[in-house]
Amino acid sequence: MLNDLDRAHDALYSIPADLPRDDWVKAGMGFHAAGGDFDTFDNWSASAPSYNAQACRDMWKSIKPGRGVGAGTLQKMAADNGGRMGEGKPQRQAAPAPRQTAQPPRQPAPGMSPADVWGRCEAATAQHPYIVAKRAAGVPLDGLRVLPAGDGLCIGDEPMAGSLVVPVNRADGSISSLQFIA
């Protein structure tokens, strides 16, 4: 006979890990409520092509018990995905193969590093539509820039030209990333 944690494990592994984000979070909350551990959830999540270790860790840490999603939700999700609970034998899938070591970070295309993009930006002014919409006239703008009109930078097929650009700096002051506010 399976105990509750074994049933939760079987339920989790009967659900495909490549769920839409809201359902993936629900599965994590249900597994957590059933007493499941992060390592098991992380290993299950890693079988999805969209797996992101940091997002998985952050989501798990954000779970607050008693927020309406319990072990029953996980069991229902398993049943909806063909899991056969309570038939006297575990339906557990084999544990996924260990993850490969992390790949080195991709190098940006020439001219697309955060420092390169920041270098071609123009000074932000109080007339930028975002500054106007937020009624932030008078706020110091010396740390902000604007990607010039006509710049070809796109993120997810969306042109960033004209966006307000906020630098994300490392402790040493160098730019590690940029945030774009369209």
C-alpha positions in Angstrom: 0.0 0.0 0.0 1.3 3.4 -0.9 1.7 6.2 1.7 0.6 9.8 0.9 4.1 10.9 -0.2 4.4 7.9 -2.5 1.0 8.8 -4.0 2.1 12.4 -4.5 5.3 11.3 -6.2 3.4 9.0 -8.5 0.9 11.7 -9.3 3.6 14.2 -10.0 5.4 11.9 -12.4 2.2 11.1 -14.2 1.8 14.7 -15.2 3.9 16.1 -18.1 6.4 18.7 -16.8 5.9 20.9 -19.9 2.7 22.4 -18.6 1.7 26.0 -19.0 3.2 28.1 -16.2 0.1 28.4 -14.1 -0.5 24.7 -14.2 3.1 23.9 -13.4 2.9 26.2 -10.4 -0.3 24.4 -9.3 1.5 21.1 -9.6 4.3 22.4 -7.5 1.9 23.7 -4.8 0.0 20.4 -4.7 3.2 18.4 -4.4 4.5 20.7 -1.7 1.2 20.4 0.2 1.5 16.6 0.0 4.9 16.8 1.7 7.0 16.6 -1.4 10.6 17.9 -1.5 12.2 20.4 -3.8 14.7 18.0 -5.3 12.0 15.7 -6.6 10.0 18.6 -8.0 13.1 20.1 -9.5 14.1 16.8 -11.2 10.5 16.4 -12.5 10.5 20.0 -13.8 13.9 19.5 -15.5 12.2 17.1 -18.0 10.5 20.0 -19.6 12.2 21.7 -22.6 11.5 25.1 -21.0 13.1 24.2 -17.7 14.8 27.1 -15.8 16.5 26.1 -12.6 16.3 29.6 -11.1 12.6 30.0 -11.9 12.0 26.5 -10.4 13.8 27.4 -7.2 12.2 30.8 -6.9 8.7 29.4 -7.4 9.3 26.6 -4.8 10.5 29.2 -2.3 7.4 31.3 -2.9 4.9 28.6 -2.0 2.9 29.5 1.1 1.0 26.6 2.6 -2.8 26.8 2.9 -3.3 29.0 -0.2 -6.1 26.8 -1.6 -4.0 24.3 -3.5 -3.6 21.0 -1.8 -2.6 17.5 -2.5 -6.0 16.8 -4.0 -5.2 19.3 -6.8 -2.1 17.3 -7.7 -4.1 14.0 -7.7 -6.8 15.6 -9.9 -4.1 16.9 -12.3 -2.6 13.4 -12.4 -6.0 11.8 -13.2 -6.6 14.4 -15.9 -3.3 13.3 -17.5 -4.1 9.6 -17.3 -2.6 8.7 -13.9 -4.2 5.7 -12.3 -4.1 6.2 -8.6 -5.2 3.6 -6.0 -5.0 0.5 -8.2 -2.6 -1.2 -5.8 0.5 -0.6 -7.8 2.6 2.5 -8.2 2.3 4.3 -11.5 5.6 6.0 -10.9 7.7 6.7 -14.0 11.4 6.2 -14.0 13.3 9.1 -12.5 14.6 11.3 -15.2 18.3 11.1 -16.1 20.5 13.4 -14.2 20.7 16.9 -15.7 23.7 17.8 -17.7 26.0 20.4 -16.3 24.9 23.9 -17.1 26.0 25.2 -20.5 28.2 28.3 -20.5 26.2 31.5 -21.0 25.6 32.4 -24.6 27.7 35.2 -25.9 25.7 38.1 -27.4 25.9 38.8 -31.1 28.4 41.5 -32.1 27.1 44.9 -31.0 24.4 43.4 -28.8 26.1 43.2 -25.4 24.5 45.3 -22.7 27.4 47.7 -22.8 27.2 48.0 -26.6 23.5 48.7 -26.5 23.8 51.1 -23.6 26.6 52.9 -25.6 24.3 53.7 -28.5 21.4 54.9 -26.3 20.5 58.6 -25.9 20.0 60.5 -22.7 16.4 60.2 -21.3 14.4 63.3 -21.1 11.3 64.3 -19.1 9.4 64.2 -22.4 9.7 60.4 -22.8 6.2 58.9 -22.8 6.8 56.7 -19.8 8.1 59.5 -17.7 5.1 61.7 -18.7 2.6 58.8 -18.0 4.1 58.3 -14.6 4.2 62.0 -13.9 7.8 61.7 -13.0 9.0 65.1 -14.2 11.7 66.3 -11.9 13.0 62.8 -11.1 16.7 62.5 -11.8 17.1 60.9 -15.2 20.9 60.8 -15.4 20.9 57.0 -14.9 18.4 56.3 -17.7 18.7 56.3 -21.4 16.4 55.8 -24.5 17.1 53.4 -27.4 17.1 55.7 -30.4 14.3 55.6 -33.0 15.3 53.3 -35.9 17.5 51.0 -33.7 16.9 47.4 -34.9 17.0 45.8 -31.4 14.0 43.5 -31.0 13.1 41.3 -28.0 10.7 38.5 -28.7 9.9 40.1 -32.1 9.0 43.4 -30.5 11.0 46.4 -31.5 12.7 48.2 -28.6 13.4 51.5 -30.4 12.2 54.4 -28.3 12.1 52.3 -25.1 13.4 53.7 -21.8 16.5 51.8 -20.8 17.5 51.0 -17.2 20.9 49.5 -16.6 21.4 46.6 -14.2 24.8 47.0 -12.7 27.2 44.5 -11.0 28.8 45.4 -7.7 31.9 46.7 -9.6 29.6 49.2 -11.5 29.8 47.4 -14.9 26.6 46.7 -16.7 25.4 43.1 -16.5 22.0 43.6 -18.2 19.5 46.1 -19.4 15.8 46.5 -18.7 13.6 48.0 -21.5 10.4 49.9 -20.7 8.5 50.2 -24.0 
